[in-house]
Structures are given as C-alpha cells and as structure tokens.
Amino acid sequence: MISKNTKKELIEVLRKRYRVSMKNEKTKILDDFISLTGFHRKHAVRVLGGNPADQKSKQSFDRHRTRKLKRCRKLLHVHQTAVKSTIVDWKVRYESLTGKPVDLCPFCHKGHLIPIQNLSPLRFPFTRPPPQRKINDNYINTF
C-alpha cells in the first residue's frame, strides 16, 4: 500500500493524462492505477475522470455539517449524549407523541382493544396461474 500523500500526487499526475488520452490508453492507465492503489475499478474511473473541485466540496460539506449540527444542539440546549436515547417500545413512543394510548377504542374512546387472533402475513404465489382454455364460451383450468 502507498501513503495518502503519494496517492494524491499520483491522482493529480494521472488525471491529466487520463482525460486527454484515447480509450485504449485510458484502459492501460486505469489498470496501472488500480494495481498501485487497490481501488475498485469504478471508483478509480470516477477519481481519474472526475472534477477535483467535486471532491473538495464534499469534504467541506462534511466539515460544515459537523459544525452546523454542533451549533443546532447548542441553540436547542441539547447535549450530544442526550441525542443518543435508549430504545423505547413503539406503544410507549406513540402514546408520548399523540397523547392517546394505542389500545384505546377509536370509536367510543373509553374501552380498550384486546387482541383476539394474530393473523399470519398474506403469502402470494410466486408462480404463474395455470393457463386457461376457452370451451363453449367458458374459461376452464387445464390442470
């Protein structure tokens, strides 16, 4: 493996050659670049053929995102440790958000719903239905 700085220098040099070369030369440049860096072929094509400004904007976006999240937390008086909450049961979360219990009757708002039967999920056939033939203006299955 080569260092990050060496990769950056290699990318700068090969990017210029890669952009102006013909297809068969591009293939050779790409093969050599992949063998040196260990990049996946599609990633290597994007790195050599892409605009260097795009990569810088992504890095700056990540840097700005972190700073903006930090500012939002400060303005909302929320600490980062408070953001990572424990897993709460969906029924408890629903009731805390809506103020209504899940098992409350939607019509009278007094009684509670109780499960009577658990239904299994529907299973649709993954095969085609059997072909049908028309006999005397009626369709019948052939099987």
N, C-alpha and C positions, 0 to 999 in steps of 0.2 A: 504494500500500500504506500501511497505517496502522501505527503502532507497537504493540508488545505491550501497553503500559500502556493505550493507547486501546482496544484490543480487549477487554482485561479489563473496563474501565469499561463499554463497550458491551454486553458479555455480561451483566454484573450488572443493567443497566437493562432490557435486552430480555428477560432470562429471566423477570423478574417479570410483565411484560406478556404474554409468550408463554404462560405457564402458565395464566393466568386468561381468556385470550381464546378466542373461538369459532373453528371451523375456517377460515372464510374470512379472518378477521383474522390467524390464525396463518400462513396462506399469504402474505399481504402482508408480515408481519413477517419471515418467513423469506426471501422474495425480496430485501427490502431488506438484510437482514443478509448474505446471500450476495454481493450486488453490492458491499457495502462491504469485506468481509473476504476474499473469494475462496475461502472454504471450500467443500468439496463439500457437496451438499445433505444427505446422510445424516449427515455429521459435524456439520453445523450443527444438525440436529434433535436429535442427542444432546447437543450443547453447550447448547442453549437449554432442552431439556426435562429434562436430567439433573440429578442432585443435585450441588451444588458440593462436597460432602464427598467424593464418589467421586473426583473429580479430585485432591484434596489427598492422599487416601490412596495413590493411585498414585504421586504424586511422592515421598511419604515412603517408600513401599516401595522405590523405586529408590535413594533415598539410603541406606536401611538395608541394602539388598542389597550395595551397594558396600562399606560399612563392614564387613559381616559377611564378605564374601569376603576382604577385606584381613586380618581377624583370623584366618580359617582358614588363609590362606597363612603367616601369622606362626607359628601354632601347629604347622603341619606342616613348618616350616622350608623352605618352597618360595618362591622368588622369582618374581615375575611374569614375568620373562624366561624362566625355566625352564619355565613352563607352555606357552609357545608353542614347540612342538617341531617338528622337521622332519618331513616326510612319510616314513614308513617303509613298505617293501614289506610286504604283508599276510602273506607267508610268514614273514618275519623276526619280525614282531609276534606271530604265532600261536605260533612257537617260543619267544619270550621269555615269553609268558604261560603256556603249558601245559608247556613243557619238552620237548615232543615235536616232531620235525620233521614237516612236512606230508606229505612223500613217503614216510614210513615205513609199511611194510605193517601194516595194523591187526590181522592175524591172527598172524603169526609175530614181529613187532616186530624183525625183523632185515633183511629185504630192503627195497629201495626201489622205489617205484612209478614207472613211467615212462609218459608219455603215448603212446598208440598212435594215437589218432584224435581229432580235435577235432569234436565234434558241433555242428551248427548248431541254433539255438533252434527249438523247435516253432512252427509257424505254424498257427493255427486259422482256418478260413474265416470271413469276416465276412458271408457271405450265408447265407440260409436254405437248407436242403437242399431238393431238388426235391420237389414233392408226390407222394404215392403213392396208387395206386388199388388197390382190392381186387377181384381177379378170381379166382374159384373158390377162395375162402378163402386166397389168397396175395396178398401185397402186392408190387407191382412199381412201378418208377420210370416216370414218364410221359415222361421225356426219354431 
